[in-house]
Amino acid sequence: MNQVFFVPHVIFVRIPRSRFTRHSDANSSAVEKATSTPSTYEAELRMQD
């Protein structure tokens, strides 16, 4: 389970700041969902990409 939580952190670092600011609200909500449902977080990342 720990590895699953490490993945999002690496992804956020690689996301450009310009793109991060645009999806700041979406990302913040996704992080909250990741704490409870990592699978949902991964699905949202795929939709954004």
N, C-alpha and C positions, 0 to 999 in steps of 0.2 A: 504493500500500500504506500510506503514511503516513496518509492520510485515514482509512483503516479503523481504525487504532489510536486516532485522535483521537476517534472517535465514542463509544467506551465511556467515556472520561473525562468527556465532557459528560453522558452518561446517569447516571453515578454521582453527579455533583454535583446533578442534579435529583431523585434518589431521596431521599425523606424519611428522616430518621435512624431513625425508629421502624421503618420497613420495612427499612432497610439492616441494622439490628442483627438482625432476624429472619432475613434471608438472608445474614448475614455469611459463614457457611461456604460457602454456595452461590456467592456472589459471588467469594470468594477463589479457589475452585476454577475458576470460570469465567474469571477473569483469567489463570490459568495456562494454560488451554486457548486463550485468545485469542492468547497469544503464538505458539502453534504453529498453531492453526486458528481464525481470526477468524469463519469461517462458522458453526462450532459455537457460538461465543459468542453470535452474533446469534440463533441458534435458541433458545438457553436463555433469552435475554431475552424473546423472544416468548412462551415457555411461562410465564415468571414473570408477565408482564403478563396 
